[in-house]
Amino acid sequence: MILNTRERVLAPEIMDDFSMEGERLQRALDKIAKINRKLGGNRITLKGVATLMRQLPPEKTVTIMDIGCGNGDMLRALADEGRQRGWKLHLVGVDANRFTVHHAAALSVDYPEISYDCIDVTHDSFAEMEYDIVLLTLTLHHFTDATILALMQHFCRCATVGIVVNDLHRSSIAYRLFQLLCYVLGLEEMTRYDGLTSIMRGFKKPELIELCRQLNIRNYSLRWRWAFRYQWVISNL
């Protein structure tokens, strides 16, 4: 069967249900985090953050907000990196699912620099939050094009230092490789379905370049990274 990847597919993912809870969701969150780690996804975000941190004085305390934080794995990796590099960080994980936030907090008890909030970033309450760097690791593709434009406009105004986006390259090769990974690892139905749907909701490079044009972003880098990811780093300085 030939896949048509010309346009983003906006079919909902199972985990887009913010009321979902329980062991099934917990297993899926932990499995996604493990796969992301094994495939080098965390490193893409960490390197993007390092690019922005180099523009700042070493004594500055930097507030970094992770949108759609999942089980908090990305923030814990960032906290470890910050400790090694001597960065002064205040890390905030944001997710619209309360069960997910509680699970992330339970896994992060040894990281006093991390806190979590249950907030839907599309609601007005989010507008009052303050941060220097905003992270979107496998998060942006969950939104429609119109919502992405509105969110990115907000982040460009409010993130004092910059934005790091780490998201999926929409590709038939990526889709088939993930199908193979599902078979080899015996992934559960929800993880398999959401993973494949995520790929079809991902991006192609011209779409992200066009988004930069619409947002009037000048100071950015956009690079393809393994495994079928785009690293998009925007500096607001």
Secondary structure, DSSP 8 states (H G I E B T S, - for coil): -----SS------GGG-TT--SHHHHHHHHHHHHHHHHTTHHHHHHHHHHHHHTTS-TT-EEEEEEET-TTSHHHHHHHHHHHHHT-EEEEEEEES-HHHHHHHHHHTTT-TTEEEEE--TTSGGGGG---SEEEEES-GGGS-HHHHHHHHHHHHHH-SSEEEEEEEB--HHHHHHHHHHHHHHT--HHHHHHHHHHHHT-B-HHHHHHHHHHHT--SEEEEEETTTEEEEEEE--
